[in-house]
């Protein structure tokens, strides 16, 4: 199936963004990535109008990074977008079976 088994109407039922070293190198980002880089990724996700977003980012060390304002502003935009909670998919046949990847 083009686009994978969990794609319906050109949109993935679930998407995961994972930042790896090659990804950071492609964007010339250091490790850890600047706060502004996280903001750019979140902006791109928001532009696709997801129904829900789960953000799991660990910022362990205090950094002198002026781009934190961009991240704070993007997180404010997420709050303003008021993503609502959605019920889990029903048992109908048109949802993605997360264990097998089958539709």
Buried (B, 14 or more C-beta within 10 A) or exposed (E): EEEEEBBEEEEBBEEEEEBEEEEBEEEEBEEBBBBBBBBBBBBEBBEEEBEEEEEEEEEEEEEEBEBBEBBEEBBEEBEEEEBEEEEEEEEEEEBBEEEEEEB
